[in-house]
Amino acid sequence: MNSTFHVCALLMAVLVFSIPFGTFAQQGSVQAAEAIANAKADANKDVNKPLWFGAGCLLSGSAFLLKPYGYFALPIGSIGGYLYQPAPLPSRLIGKSPEYIAAYTSTYKSKRGEIQANSTAAGCLSGCLIIVLATGSIGVGLGTAAATQ
């Protein structure tokens, strides 16, 4: 009888003291998921996409103007757009837990770099397409003008 009491008391003690740890673990994962969602939304909002698209267009122009090394500007520009990852505003992190701050900061930087690199690459491709179409149209126009003379 006495041993049954001790087993029940031990079981109750284990259950009572293990529940808070499970609750804290669940709360941490919820905070991390919230931090990731907030960081992605803030990074998407903070990136100046037209600026990075325009930078990509300028890089594509430099590829044609700065021969023979201008072609290196395209991959260097896209990589530079990814590597430039400014830190999030500190006001967004005030009063948050260290786990939230770590998850938010890493997600914010990587998502912002990804958006900037994608915008720069889209600008590079668009700029190259515009230049190719413009020079092709000029060539076709010169060819037809020469043929009619």
C-alpha positions as CSV (number, residue, x, y, z in Angstrom):
1,M,0.0,0.0,0.0
2,N,2.8,2.4,0.9
3,S,4.7,1.7,-2.4
4,T,1.5,2.4,-4.4
5,F,1.2,5.7,-2.7
6,H,4.8,6.6,-3.6
7,V,4.4,5.6,-7.2
8,C,1.2,7.7,-7.5
9,A,2.9,10.6,-5.8
10,L,5.9,10.3,-8.1
11,L,3.7,10.1,-11.2
12,M,1.8,13.2,-10.1
13,A,5.0,15.1,-9.4
14,V,6.4,14.2,-12.9
15,L,3.1,15.3,-14.6
16,V,2.8,18.5,-12.7
17,F,6.4,19.6,-13.4
18,S,6.5,18.5,-17.0
19,I,3.5,20.4,-18.3
20,P,5.0,23.9,-18.0
21,F,8.0,22.8,-20.1
22,G,5.8,21.5,-22.9
23,T,3.8,24.7,-22.8
24,F,7.0,26.8,-23.1
25,A,8.2,24.7,-26.0
26,Q,4.9,25.2,-27.8
27,Q,4.9,28.9,-27.1
28,G,8.5,29.2,-28.5
29,S,7.5,27.5,-31.8
30,V,4.4,29.8,-32.1
31,Q,6.6,32.8,-31.5
32,A,9.1,31.6,-34.1
33,A,6.3,31.0,-36.7
34,E,4.9,34.5,-35.9
35,A,8.4,36.0,-36.3
36,I,9.0,34.4,-39.6
37,A,5.6,35.5,-41.0
38,N,6.2,39.1,-39.7
39,A,9.7,39.2,-41.1
40,K,8.6,38.0,-44.6
41,A,5.8,40.6,-44.7
42,D,8.1,43.4,-43.5
43,A,10.9,42.5,-45.9
44,N,8.4,42.5,-48.8
45,K,7.1,45.9,-47.7
46,D,10.6,47.5,-47.0
47,V,12.3,46.6,-50.3
48,N,12.2,49.3,-52.9
49,K,11.6,47.0,-55.9
50,P,11.6,49.7,-58.6
51,L,15.1,50.8,-57.4
52,W,16.5,47.3,-57.6
53,F,14.8,46.8,-61.0
54,G,16.3,50.0,-62.3
55,A,19.7,49.0,-60.9
56,G,19.4,45.7,-62.9
57,C,18.5,47.7,-66.1
58,L,21.6,49.9,-65.6
59,L,23.7,46.8,-65.1
60,S,22.5,45.3,-68.4
61,G,23.3,48.6,-70.1
62,S,26.8,48.5,-68.6
63,A,27.2,45.0,-70.0
64,F,27.0,46.3,-73.5
65,L,28.8,49.6,-72.9
66,L,31.8,48.5,-70.8
67,K,33.3,45.9,-73.1
68,P,35.0,43.5,-72.7
69,Y,34.5,43.2,-68.9
70,G,31.0,44.6,-68.7
71,Y,29.4,41.2,-68.9
72,F,30.7,40.5,-65.4
73,A,28.4,43.2,-64.2
74,L,25.2,41.1,-64.6
75,P,26.1,38.3,-62.1
76,I,28.0,40.6,-59.8
77,G,25.0,42.9,-59.6
78,S,22.6,40.1,-58.9
79,I,24.9,38.7,-56.2
80,G,25.4,42.2,-54.8
81,G,21.6,42.6,-54.5
82,Y,21.5,39.4,-52.5
83,L,24.5,40.2,-50.3
84,Y,23.2,43.6,-49.3
85,Q,21.0,42.7,-46.4
86,P,20.4,45.6,-44.0
87,A,19.2,44.8,-40.5
88,P,15.6,45.3,-39.6
89,L,14.5,48.4,-37.7
90,P,15.1,48.1,-34.0
91,S,11.7,49.5,-33.2
92,R,10.1,46.3,-34.5
93,L,12.1,44.1,-32.0
94,I,11.5,46.1,-28.8
95,G,10.0,43.9,-26.1
96,K,10.3,40.7,-28.0
97,S,12.0,37.5,-26.8
98,P,15.5,36.5,-27.9
99,E,14.1,33.6,-29.9
100,Y,11.7,35.9,-31.7
101,I,14.5,38.4,-32.4
102,A,16.8,35.7,-33.8
103,A,14.1,34.2,-36.0
104,Y,12.9,37.6,-37.2
105,T,16.3,38.9,-38.0
106,S,17.6,35.9,-40.0
107,T,14.4,35.6,-41.9
108,Y,14.2,39.3,-42.6
109,K,17.7,39.5,-44.0
110,S,17.4,36.4,-46.2
111,K,14.0,37.3,-47.6
112,R,15.1,40.9,-48.3
113,G,18.2,39.7,-50.1
114,E,16.1,37.2,-52.1
115,I,13.6,39.9,-53.2
116,Q,16.4,42.4,-54.1
117,A,18.3,39.7,-56.1
118,N,15.1,38.7,-57.9
119,S,14.3,42.4,-58.8
120,T,17.8,43.0,-59.9
121,A,17.8,39.9,-62.1
122,A,14.4,40.9,-63.6
123,G,15.8,44.3,-64.4
124,C,18.9,42.8,-66.0
125,L,16.8,40.5,-68.2
126,S,14.4,43.3,-69.1
127,G,17.3,45.7,-69.9
128,C,19.0,43.1,-72.1
129,L,15.8,42.4,-73.9
130,I,15.2,46.1,-74.6
131,I,18.7,46.6,-75.8
132,V,18.6,43.6,-78.1
133,L,15.2,44.6,-79.5
134,A,16.3,48.2,-80.0
135,T,19.5,47.3,-81.8
136,G,17.8,44.6,-83.8
137,S,15.1,47.1,-84.9
138,I,17.7,49.7,-85.8
139,G,19.6,47.0,-87.8
140,V,16.4,46.0,-89.6
141,G,15.5,49.7,-90.2
142,L,19.0,50.4,-91.7
143,G,18.8,47.3,-93.8
144,T,15.4,48.2,-95.3
145,A,16.5,51.8,-95.8
146,A,19.6,50.7,-97.6
147,A,17.6,48.3,-99.8
148,T,15.2,51.0,-100.9
149,Q,18.0,53.3,-102.1
